Amino acid sequence: MSVVRRALPEDAAEVLRLRQVMIDSLSPGDGSGGGSVGWHAESLPTLRRRLSEPDGDFAAFVVDHPERPGTLAALVVGTIEYRIGRAGNPRGTVGYVFSVATDPGARRRGYARACMDALLAWFRARGAAQVHLTASADAAPLYTALGFRPKPDPLMELLL
């Protein structure tokens, strides 16, 4: 059984390392940031602060690497967002999952699923009526097994 725990501020560098693993798996060598770690130093103080807020709207759940003390095997991060209420979610509380990553040497052990279970319990405890995520083709079977369904909503982005 995987021991999942809430990430702490001292885990921040490892959280960023696993986030980079995820980024690299989605955009290897295409010039969109895969492989670049220059942003880690600037991100670290904010991430440490967010990880130190146990009652905030941001949470990361991790599993420690069983063979490499001081490193993480898996990571799942999520936020709670407010949207104006509607039928089916009158309070407008929505969970959003991002940065699901497993160290390449620790895959196929159930760590990501265990972390997802912890994050989904955290969302439920905070009253989230729905949870959104963007799935890679490799991760889609895990999310489907957890009950997620594809949505037809188009995603658009504006970089400021």
SULNOR-V932192 format. One record per helix or strand of 2 or more residues. SS is the DSSP state (H for helix, E for strand). FROM is the first residue (numbers start at 1). TO is the last residue. If there is no record, write none. Layout:
ss: (SS	SS)
from: (FROM	FROM)
to: (TO	TO)
//
This chain:
ss: (E	H	H	E	E	E	H	H	E	H)
from: (4	9	40	58	72	93	104	111	130	140)
to: (6	26	51	64	82	102	106	125	133	145)
//
